[in-house]
Amino acid sequence: MREEKRSTVTNGISAMCTLSPNLSTCHSVSSQIGDTPQKASHELNCCPALPDSGKPIIKDFQLPTPSAASPIRVRRPAHHVARDKEYLAKYNKAVSIMKRLPPDHPHSWHRQSQIHCIYCNGAYNQAGAAGDVPFMIHESWLFFPFHRFYVYFHERILGKLIGDDAFALPYWNYDSPDGMPIPDIYTEGQLNNEKRNARHLPPAPVAIDITPEKVDEGYVEPDAAEQTATNLALLYQHMVSGASKPELFMGCKLRPGEDGACSGMGTIETAPHNSLHLWVGNTDLPEYEDMGTIYAAARDPVFYAHHTNIDRLWALWRRLHGYRGSRPEFDDPLWLDSHFYFYDENADLVRVRVRDAIDMDRLGYAYEEVDLPWLDARPKPSVAPELARSLLRAKEKDYDNMLRMATNKGPWTLEGTVRVQVARPPKSTIKAGQEEFEEDVLVIEGISVEKGMHAKFDIYVNLVVDETAASPKLREYAGCFVKMKGADVAMKGGSIRNMKVGISEILEDLEAGEDDSIWVSLVPRGGTGNATRVDGIRIEYMQ
């Protein structure tokens, strides 16, 4: 049934002034839209059973009141807790109890994993929107707060099941060399999962720069030291250099209704978030189950260790960029009052608002501090900047044969590397009186990927070395685009995306900060370029 456009008010909040799901619209969804190469698409019913009354009772979430009786839950690195036998016994016991609960119980492993399917495959429509506009979590500024609450309630439920109010989930510390392999604790007992890529089990360090070649059989993995260095360099770019502004890190500003749709991942969602999902998923299965596809990812216990670290990276980014305590990244009430629904540890259905996710101290948990080697992993240019400028001038004639000028309209299929000379807007276009620094932002517009396909391409600035030898260890690396299978399952209109990355620090290191234009290279990886198109590339300034 199609809804008329309306603005409903619940507890003083207008549905059309926020983003939230309409719980009464839960419907079956497809695991993939369109034909996949393996013809694997199938219908999914992720929806919970309605209560006998047909309408659930909803309570507003209340932030915990700090007290001596409510200990701070400390999340530790998963590779450290391997030595804590008492903790592992508790964790395995809690998961075992959860798996034995009836499937329709809100605390059951089945229902906990289905939360991701419901919210991330588009089983709900937006509340208050005209028509069937899917309520989506990924590829926007809702990504981090939603997953913070998802992991929060999962953790609280596990603690409730074993009577331990101090129970805390571990985090997969893949931003530190010792923690990069899949943690050993997730390869045995209740935390194991059979649907993983057998080629990526410990002790192999995760490839945060995942390319489709690396998930397929026959690829020769680099040695551990090289992969570790690549991971740390990528994390520096995605956490520091390329993510100086909230929108670059958090994702695009989704608005209500079909007209407000946007699809733009932040730097961390594309990698390491998407890349680790692809790394763990079993590529011998049609849809890379479990971790490699949206609908099934949360069936694997390592999903929660992955997302505790994603949550930790959000907390670290806030600290690095001056967002302390309850100071929000965006002061827009639409974002702050947008809300989701979860069952809490008492099996009550609660409404949680984004504003309640901002300060994790108020939620009663913290992360054990460890070294952050990626902070010192700022890459060096592949060649001296003066030499690079000379080489670029010499190559311009060769590039002309392959050039797609940024002023020309696409789309361009990434059958091979696309090199574009992009003009920088004149500085006079920056508004006078702005106090904060302006970030040069590279915008890749109109990215479309054949539905049901995963995809990857890397982005480089003023690259002069052979792109086959290029990696995040080079200062010319600006970022990447990584799409998971099923990520477009509920998107309408061809699932068009944009990608934004900050490049001011890169331009400084390449001594190109005063140049009128730069060369941008889009390098497709793993044969996915034929299924990937881009409409244009430009530079904008972001305050």
C-alpha positions in Angstrom: 0.0 0.0 0.0 1.4 3.4 -1.0 1.4 6.1 1.6 0.2 9.7 1.0 2.8 12.3 1.7 2.3 13.5 5.2 4.1 14.8 8.3 3.3 12.7 11.4 4.4 13.9 14.8 5.5 11.5 17.4 6.7 12.7 20.8 7.3 16.1 19.3 9.3 14.9 16.3 8.0 15.4 12.8 8.7 12.3 10.7 9.3 14.4 7.6 11.9 16.5 9.5 13.9 13.4 10.4 14.9 10.2 8.9 13.4 7.0 10.4 11.9 3.7 9.3 8.2 3.1 9.2 7.9 -0.2 11.1 4.6 -1.1 9.6 6.1 -1.3 6.1 8.5 -4.1 6.6 8.5 -6.3 3.5 10.5 -9.0 1.8 13.5 -7.9 -0.2 15.9 -9.4 -2.8 19.4 -10.4 -1.8 20.5 -8.8 -5.1 18.7 -6.7 -7.7 19.0 -7.9 -11.2 20.9 -10.9 -12.5 24.2 -11.5 -10.9 26.9 -13.5 -12.8 25.9 -16.5 -10.8 22.2 -15.9 -11.1 22.1 -16.0 -7.3 19.4 -13.5 -6.4 16.7 -14.7 -4.1 13.9 -13.3 -2.0 14.5 -12.6 1.7 12.0 -12.2 4.5 14.0 -10.5 7.3 11.0 -9.0 9.1 10.2 -9.7 12.8 6.9 -11.2 13.8 4.4 -8.5 14.9 2.9 -8.8 18.4 -0.6 -10.1 18.8 -1.9 -6.5 19.0 -0.3 -5.8 15.6 1.3 -2.7 17.0 4.5 -2.8 19.0 4.9 -0.8 22.2 7.8 1.6 21.8 9.8 3.3 24.5 12.2 6.1 24.1 15.8 5.2 24.9 17.2 6.7 28.1 21.0 7.2 28.3 22.4 5.3 31.3 22.8 7.2 34.5 26.5 7.1 35.5 27.0 5.4 38.9 29.5 3.3 40.8 27.1 0.4 40.3 27.3 0.7 36.6 30.9 -0.1 35.6 32.4 1.2 32.4 32.6 -1.6 29.9 36.0 -1.8 28.4 36.3 -3.2 24.9 39.7 -4.9 24.4 41.6 -6.0 21.2 40.4 -9.4 20.2 44.0 -10.7 19.8 44.7 -9.7 23.5 41.6 -11.4 25.0 42.8 -14.7 23.5 44.8 -15.1 26.7 41.9 -14.5 29.0 40.3 -17.9 29.3 37.6 -16.7 31.8 36.5 -14.0 29.4 36.4 -16.4 26.4 34.3 -18.8 28.4 31.8 -16.1 29.2 31.7 -14.8 25.6 31.2 -18.3 24.1 28.5 -19.1 26.7 26.6 -15.9 25.9 26.7 -16.6 22.1 25.7 -20.2 22.8 22.6 -19.1 24.8 21.7 -16.6 22.1 21.9 -19.2 19.4 19.6 -21.6 21.3 16.8 -19.0 21.8 13.7 -19.4 19.6 14.3 -17.7 16.2 11.5 -15.1 16.8 12.9 -14.1 20.2 14.4 -10.5 19.8 17.5 -11.7 21.6 18.1 -14.7 19.4 21.1 -15.0 17.1 18.7 -15.2 14.2 16.9 -12.0 15.0 20.1 -10.2 15.9 21.6 -11.0 12.5 18.4 -10.1 10.7 18.6 -6.5 12.0 21.3 -5.9 9.3 19.2 -7.4 6.6 16.2 -5.3 7.5 17.9 -2.0 7.8 20.6 -2.4 5.1 18.7 -4.3 2.4 15.8 -1.8 2.4 13.0 -3.8 4.1 11.6 -0.7 5.7 10.3 2.4 4.0 11.0 5.9 5.2 8.4 7.2 7.7 6.3 10.0 6.4 7.7 9.8 2.8 5.4 9.7 -0.2 5.6 6.3 -2.0 7.9 3.4 -1.3 11.2 5.3 -0.4 13.5 2.7 1.2 15.1 3.6 4.5 18.8 3.0 4.0 21.7 3.0 6.5 24.8 2.6 4.3 26.5 5.3 2.2 25.3 8.3 4.2 25.8 10.1 7.5 23.6 7.5 9.2 26.2 4.7 8.9 28.2 5.4 12.0 25.4 6.1 14.5 23.3 3.2 13.4 26.1 0.7 13.7 27.1 2.1 17.1 23.7 1.4 18.5 23.5 -2.0 16.7 26.7 -3.2 18.5 25.7 -1.5 21.7 22.5 -3.4 22.1 24.1 -6.7 20.9 26.7 -6.3 23.6 24.1 -5.4 26.3 22.0 -8.5 25.4 25.0 -10.8 25.6 25.8 -9.4 29.0 22.2 -9.9 30.1 22.1 -13.5 29.0 25.0 -14.4 31.3 24.2 -12.0 34.1 27.3 -9.9 33.6 26.6 -6.1 33.4 30.3 -5.4 32.7 30.5 -7.7 29.7 32.1 -6.0 26.7 32.7 -7.1 23.1 36.3 -7.3 21.8 37.4 -5.3 18.8 39.3 -6.5 15.7 42.4 -4.3 16.0 43.3 -4.5 12.3 44.8 -1.0 12.4 47.7 -2.4 14.4 50.2 -5.0 12.9 49.7 -7.7 15.6 45.9 -7.4 15.2 45.6 -7.6 11.4 44.8 -11.3 10.9 41.3 -12.6 11.7 41.5 -13.0 15.5 42.1 -16.6 16.5 39.2 -16.5 18.9 36.9 -16.3 15.9 38.2 -19.5 14.4 36.9 -21.9 17.1 33.9 -22.6 19.4 30.8 -20.5 19.1 32.6 -17.7 17.4 33.7 -19.7 14.4 31.8 -19.5 11.1 32.2 -21.9 8.2 31.3 -19.4 5.5 34.6 -17.6 5.2 37.4 -17.3 2.7 39.7 -20.2 3.6 42.6 -18.4 1.9 42.3 -15.5 4.4 42.4 -17.3 7.7 45.2 -16.6 10.2 48.0 -15.8 10.1 47.5 -13.8 6.9 47.1 -10.1 7.6 44.0 -8.6 6.2 44.3 -6.6 3.0 42.6 -3.3 3.7 43.4 -2.3 0.2 41.4 -5.3 -1.0 41.0 -5.8 -4.8 38.9 -8.4 -6.5 42.0 -10.3 -7.4 42.7 -10.8 -3.8 39.5 -12.6 -3.1 39.9 -15.1 -5.9 41.9 -18.2 -6.1 45.3 -18.0 -7.7 46.3 -14.6 -6.4 49.8 -14.5 -4.9 49.6 -12.6 -1.6 52.3 -10.0 -0.8 54.5 -10.8 2.2 53.1 -9.8 5.6 55.5 -6.8 6.0 54.5 -5.3 2.6 50.8 -5.8 3.3 51.1 -4.3 6.8 52.8 -1.2 5.4 50.1 -0.8 2.8 47.4 -1.1 5.4 48.9 1.5 7.6 49.4 4.0 4.8 45.8 3.5 3.6 44.5 4.1 7.2 46.5 7.3 7.4 44.9 8.6 4.3 41.4 7.5 5.2 41.5 8.6 8.9 43.6 11.8 8.6 44.6 13.3 5.3 41.5 12.5 3.2 39.0 12.9 6.0 39.6 16.4 7.5 35.9 17.3 7.3 32.9 15.5 8.8 31.2 14.8 5.5 34.3 13.3 4.1 34.5 10.8 7.0 30.8 10.3 7.8 29.3 10.2 4.4 26.8 12.3 2.5 23.9 14.2 4.0 20.9 12.1 3.3 17.5 13.9 3.4 13.9 12.6 3.7 11.9 11.6 0.7 13.0 10.5 -2.8 14.2 14.0 -3.6 16.6 13.9 -0.6 18.3 10.7 -1.7 22.1 10.6 -1.7 24.6 7.9 -1.9 28.1 8.8 -0.9 30.3 6.7 1.4 32.7 8.3 3.9 36.4 7.3 3.7 36.2 4.6 6.4 33.0 2.9 5.0 34.7 2.2 1.7 37.8 0.9 3.4 38.4 -0.7 5.8 34.7 -1.3 6.3 33.7 -2.7 2.8 37.1 -4.1 2.1 37.1 -6.3 5.2 33.7 -7.6 4.5 34.9 -8.7 1.1 38.1 -10.1 2.6 36.3 -12.4 5.0 33.3 -13.5 2.8 33.5 -16.9 1.1 34.0 -16.2 -2.6 33.2 -19.8 -3.4 29.6 -19.0 -2.6 27.4 -17.1 -5.1 27.0 -14.0 -3.0 30.2 -14.2 -0.9 28.3 -15.2 2.2 28.4 -14.5 5.0 30.5 -11.4 5.5 30.8 -10.5 1.8 27.2 -9.7 1.2 24.9 -7.2 3.0 22.0 -9.5 4.0 24.1 -12.2 5.6 27.0 -10.3 7.1 25.8 -10.2 10.7 25.4 -14.0 10.8 29.2 -14.2 11.3 30.3 -13.5 14.9 33.4 -11.6 13.5 31.0 -9.0 12.1 30.6 -7.6 15.6 34.4 -7.5 16.2 34.7 -5.7 12.8 32.1 -3.1 13.8 33.4 -2.5 17.3 36.6 -1.4 15.6 34.7 0.7 13.0 33.0 2.3 16.0 36.4 2.8 17.7 37.8 4.4 14.5 34.9 6.9 14.7 35.8 7.7 18.3 39.5 8.1 17.3 38.6 10.4 14.4 36.5 12.6 16.7 39.4 12.9 19.1 41.9 13.6 16.3 39.7 16.3 14.7 38.5 18.1 17.8 35.0 16.6 18.3 35.0 16.1 22.1 32.3 14.8 24.4 28.8 15.5 23.0 29.9 18.0 20.3 28.3 16.7 17.1 29.9 16.5 13.7 26.7 18.1 12.3 24.4 20.5 14.1 21.6 19.8 11.8 18.5 18.8 13.8 17.4 16.5 10.9 20.5 14.3 11.6 20.5 14.6 15.3 16.8 13.6 15.7 16.8 10.9 13.1 16.1 7.6 14.8 16.2 3.8 14.7 14.5 1.0 16.6 16.2 -1.8 18.6 15.2 -4.3 21.2 17.2 -3.6 24.3 18.5 -6.1 26.9 15.1 -6.2 28.6 13.4 -7.1 25.3 11.8 -3.7 25.1 11.5 -2.0 21.7 13.3 1.3 22.1 13.6 4.4 19.8 17.2 5.7 19.7 18.2 9.0 18.2 21.4 9.9 16.5 22.1 12.6 19.1 22.3 9.8 21.8 25.0 8.1 19.9 27.5 11.0 19.8 29.2 10.6 23.1 30.1 7.0 23.8 31.1 7.9 27.4 27.4 8.5 28.1 26.7 5.0 26.7 29.0 3.5 29.4 31.8 2.0 27.4 35.3 2.7 26.3 38.1 1.2 24.3 41.4 -0.1 25.7 44.1 2.2 24.4 46.8 0.8 22.1 49.4 2.3 19.8 48.3 3.9 16.6 51.1 3.2 14.1 49.1 4.6 11.2 49.4 8.1 12.6 53.1 7.9 11.6 52.5 6.3 8.2 52.2 9.4 6.1 53.5 8.3 2.7 56.2 9.8 0.6 55.8 10.9 -3.1 56.9 8.2 -5.5 59.3 10.6 -7.2 60.5 14.1 -6.2 57.8 16.7 -6.9 59.9 18.7 -9.3 60.7 15.6 -11.3 57.0 14.5 -11.3 56.0 17.9 -12.7 58.5 17.5 -15.5 57.4 13.9 -16.2 53.7 15.0 -16.3 54.4 17.7 -18.8 56.3 15.2 -21.0 53.5 12.7 -20.8 50.7 15.2 -21.6 51.0 14.4 -25.3 50.7 10.7 -24.7 47.8 11.2 -22.3 45.9 13.2 -25.0 45.2 9.9 -26.8 43.4 8.6 -23.7 42.3 11.8 -22.1 38.7 12.3 -21.0 38.5 16.0 -20.1 36.6 16.9 -17.0 34.5 19.3 -18.9 33.2 16.5 -21.2 30.1 14.6 -20.2 30.4 10.9 -19.4 29.7 8.3 -18.6 33.2 6.7 -18.9 33.5 3.0 -18.5 36.6 2.1 -16.6 37.8 -0.5 -19.0 41.3 0.7 -18.2 42.9 3.6 -16.3 41.1 6.9 -16.9 43.3 10.0 -16.6 41.7 13.4 -16.3 43.2 16.8 -16.1 41.0 18.6 -13.6 41.0 22.4 -13.2 41.0 23.8 -9.7 38.4 26.5 -9.1 39.9 29.9 -8.6 40.4 30.9 -5.0 38.3 33.9 -5.5 35.2 31.6 -5.4 35.8 31.0 -1.7 33.4 33.2 0.4 35.0 36.0 2.3 35.0 35.9 6.0 35.3 32.1 6.4 37.5 31.3 9.3 38.0 27.5 9.0 40.5 26.3 6.5 39.2 25.2 3.1 39.8 21.6 2.1 40.5 20.8 -1.6 38.0 18.0 -2.2 38.1 15.7 -5.2 34.6 14.7 -6.2 34.1 11.6 -8.4 30.5 12.0 -9.7 27.9 9.6 -10.9 29.6 6.3 -10.1 27.4 3.5 -11.3 28.1 -0.2 -11.0 26.3 -3.1 -12.6 23.8 -4.3 -10.1 24.8 -7.4 -8.1 28.5 -6.8 -8.8 31.2 -5.9 -6.4 33.7 -3.2 -7.6 36.9 -1.5 -6.8 38.9 1.4 -8.2 41.7 3.5 -6.7 42.1 7.2 -7.0 45.5 8.9 -7.6 46.7 12.5 -8.0 49.6 13.4 -10.3 50.6 9.8 -10.6 53.7 9.3 -12.8 54.6 5.7 -12.1 52.9 2.7 -13.7 49.5 2.3 -12.2 50.0 -1.5 -11.9 52.8 -0.7 -9.4 50.8 2.0 -7.5 49.5 1.4 -4.1 48.3 3.3 -1.0 52.0 3.4 0.1 52.5 6.3 -2.4 51.6 9.9 -1.5 49.8 10.2 -4.8 47.1 7.8 -3.4 43.9 9.8 -2.6 41.4 7.1 -1.8 39.4 4.3 -3.3 35.9 3.2 -4.1 34.8 -0.3 -2.8 31.3 -1.7 -3.4 30.1 -4.8 -1.7 27.7 -7.3 -3.2 24.1 -6.4 -2.4 24.9 -2.8 -1.6 22.5 -1.5 -4.2 19.7 -3.9 -3.4 17.1 -1.3 -2.6 18.4 1.7 -4.5 16.3 3.1 -7.3 17.4 4.9 -10.4 20.5 2.9 -11.2 22.2 3.3 -7.8 24.3 6.4 -8.7 27.0 7.3 -6.2 29.4 10.1 -5.5 32.8 9.8 -3.8 34.5 12.7 -2.0 38.1 12.7 -0.7 40.2 15.5 0.8 43.4 16.2 -1.1 44.9 19.4 0.4 47.6 17.6 2.3 48.5 15.5 -0.8 48.8 18.6 -2.9 51.1 20.1 -0.2 53.3 17.1 -0.2 53.4 16.9 -4.0 54.2 20.7 -4.1 51.1 21.2 -6.3 49.2 23.4 -3.9 49.4 26.4 -6.2 48.8 24.6 -9.5 45.8 25.5 -11.6 45.1 21.9 -12.4 46.0 18.4 -11.4 46.0 15.0 -13.1 43.6 12.5 -11.6 43.9 8.7 -12.4 41.1 6.3 -11.7 42.6 2.8 -11.7 40.1 -0.1 -11.9 41.1 -3.3 -10.0 40.4 -6.9 -10.6 38.6 -6.7 -13.9 35.5 -4.9 -12.5 36.1 -1.8 -14.6 33.8 -3.0 -17.4 30.9 -2.9 -15.0 31.8 0.5 -13.5 31.1 3.9 -15.0 31.8 7.4 -13.9 30.1 10.6 -15.0 32.7 13.2 -14.1 35.5 14.5 -11.9 35.8 17.9 -10.3 37.3 19.8 -7.4 35.4 21.8 -4.8 36.3 23.6 -1.7 34.8 22.5 1.6 34.8 24.5 4.8 
